[in-house]
Amino acid sequence: RIFNPFEEPMVSLFENIFSTEPIREVSLHKFLHTSKFKAEVEKYRTCTDDKLRKKIKGRLICVTPSGSFCQRRESGLIRHTGLLCVDIDFKDNLDIDLQRSKHIIGQHCPSLYYAGLSLSGKGIFLIFRISNPKFHKQHFEALALFLKNKFGLQVDNNVKSPVSRDFLIDIFLTISYNKSEKRRKAAQTAAAL
């Protein structure tokens, strides 16, 4: 058996990308499936002014999918979730349909917990279960190599640390994989609210 039974991951919620101390812990599942910040995400995605986009991005709330932290640094890790987030930017994968890729990856990777669009709506982020959180960075390197060799995807190597934060995502444009039918229906219901 590769993975232990999985509890709903609790992660650190940060006020914005500059915050060094978390606000509180939140359920990763609830965070990924909220539509609370939909208007701000849409504003960011439709904005063409780079300065305004940077300002919007700097105000958005974010989480650390790999764990709970007392401070935003690796030594501040309280509890690892057993999850690892991989960011795949559009600029590094211009010839690949990333929207389609997340569906294909979901079909081939049983360890994929979640796949969604990045804040810009052009890239994707993938959250995988990993077998041993002590080897977080090694898992990242192995996944990066696998995604490159199997799917031709270039991952962003700047987010290999467990303290890397993932930005807000839009529930209406994300897809969940590899969950029970019951959880899938619950997520659809939550998204419709």
C-alpha positions in Angstrom: 0.0 0.0 0.0 1.6 3.3 -1.1 -0.7 5.8 0.7 -2.0 5.8 4.2 -5.7 6.5 4.7 -6.3 10.1 3.8 -7.8 12.7 6.2 -9.1 16.0 4.9 -6.0 18.2 4.7 -5.9 21.4 6.8 -3.6 24.1 5.4 -2.4 27.6 6.4 -4.4 30.5 5.1 -2.4 33.7 4.4 -3.8 37.2 4.0 -1.8 37.7 0.8 1.4 36.6 -1.0 3.5 38.9 1.2 2.3 37.6 4.6 4.7 35.7 6.7 2.3 34.5 9.4 -0.9 32.6 8.6 -4.3 33.9 9.6 -5.6 30.4 10.5 -5.9 26.9 9.2 -8.6 26.0 6.7 -9.8 22.9 4.9 -8.0 22.7 1.6 -11.0 21.1 0.0 -13.2 24.0 1.1 -10.7 26.6 -0.1 -10.4 25.0 -3.5 -14.1 24.8 -3.9 -15.2 28.2 -2.8 -16.6 30.9 -5.1 -16.1 33.6 -2.5 -13.3 35.3 -4.5 -14.7 34.7 -7.9 -15.2 38.4 -8.7 -11.5 39.3 -7.8 -10.2 36.4 -9.8 -12.3 37.4 -12.9 -11.1 41.0 -12.4 -7.5 39.8 -12.5 -8.0 37.6 -15.5 -9.7 40.3 -17.6 -7.3 43.1 -16.5 -4.8 44.2 -19.1 -2.9 46.8 -17.0 0.2 45.0 -15.6 0.5 47.3 -12.6 -3.1 46.8 -11.6 -2.8 43.0 -12.1 0.2 43.0 -9.8 -1.8 45.0 -7.2 -4.8 42.6 -7.4 -2.5 39.5 -7.1 -0.8 41.0 -4.1 -4.2 41.4 -2.3 -5.5 37.9 -2.9 -5.7 35.4 -0.1 -3.7 32.2 -0.5 -2.9 28.9 1.1 0.0 26.4 1.5 -1.3 23.2 0.0 1.5 21.1 1.5 0.8 21.9 5.1 0.2 24.0 8.1 2.8 26.5 9.1 3.4 28.8 12.1 5.5 31.0 9.8 6.1 31.1 6.1 9.4 29.3 6.0 10.3 25.6 5.8 11.3 25.5 9.4 7.8 26.7 10.3 6.1 23.5 9.2 3.8 22.2 11.8 2.2 19.4 9.9 2.6 18.2 6.3 -0.6 17.3 4.4 1.0 14.6 2.3 0.3 16.8 -0.7 2.6 18.5 -3.2 1.7 21.3 -5.5 3.1 21.6 -9.0 2.7 24.8 -11.1 2.7 24.6 -14.8 2.9 28.0 -16.5 1.6 28.8 -20.0 4.7 30.7 -20.9 6.8 27.6 -20.5 4.4 25.3 -22.4 3.2 27.4 -25.3 2.5 24.5 -27.6 0.5 22.5 -25.1 -3.2 22.7 -24.4 -3.0 22.9 -20.6 -6.8 22.8 -20.1 -6.9 19.5 -21.9 -3.7 18.3 -20.2 -5.1 18.4 -16.7 -7.9 16.0 -17.9 -5.3 13.6 -19.4 -3.1 13.7 -16.4 -6.1 13.0 -14.1 -6.7 9.8 -16.2 -3.1 8.6 -15.9 -2.1 9.6 -12.3 -4.0 8.0 -9.4 -2.0 10.2 -7.0 -3.5 13.4 -8.5 -5.6 15.0 -5.7 -6.7 18.1 -7.6 -6.1 19.9 -10.9 -7.1 23.5 -11.5 -6.4 26.6 -13.5 -3.8 29.1 -12.2 -4.8 32.6 -11.2 -4.3 33.9 -14.7 -6.5 31.2 -16.2 -3.8 30.3 -18.6 -1.6 27.9 -16.6 -2.5 25.0 -14.4 -1.6 23.7 -10.9 -1.7 20.1 -9.9 -1.8 18.8 -6.3 -0.5 15.3 -5.9 -0.5 12.9 -2.9 3.1 11.9 -2.0 4.1 8.8 -0.2 6.6 10.3 2.2 6.5 14.1 3.1 10.1 13.8 4.4 11.1 13.6 0.8 9.0 16.5 -0.4 11.6 18.0 -2.7 12.6 14.6 -4.1 9.0 13.9 -4.9 8.8 17.2 -6.6 11.8 16.4 -8.8 10.5 13.0 -9.7 7.0 14.4 -10.6 8.6 17.2 -12.7 10.6 14.6 -14.6 7.6 12.3 -15.0 5.4 15.2 -16.3 8.1 16.2 -18.7 8.8 12.7 -20.0 5.2 11.4 -20.1 3.3 14.6 -21.1 5.9 17.0 -22.4 5.2 19.5 -19.6 7.7 21.9 -18.2 7.0 22.6 -14.5 7.8 25.8 -12.6 10.8 24.9 -10.4 10.3 27.9 -8.2 7.5 26.1 -6.2 9.2 23.0 -5.0 9.3 24.0 -1.3 6.5 22.8 1.0 6.0 26.5 2.0 5.2 27.5 -1.6 1.8 29.1 -1.7 -0.8 28.7 -4.3 -3.0 31.6 -5.3 -6.7 31.8 -5.5 -8.4 29.7 -8.1 -11.8 30.0 -9.6 -14.1 27.1 -8.7 -16.0 27.4 -11.9 -12.9 26.7 -14.0 -11.3 24.0 -12.0 -11.6 20.2 -12.2 -11.2 17.7 -9.3 -9.9 14.2 -10.0 -9.6 10.9 -8.1 -12.1 11.5 -5.4 -15.1 9.4 -4.5 -18.4 10.1 -6.4 -19.9 11.3 -3.1 -17.1 14.0 -2.7 -17.3 14.9 -6.4 -21.1 15.6 -6.1 -20.5 17.5 -2.9 -18.0 19.7 -4.7 -20.4 20.4 -7.5 -23.1 21.3 -5.1 -20.7 23.7 -3.2 -19.7 25.3 -6.5 -23.3 25.9 -7.5 -23.9 27.9 -4.3 
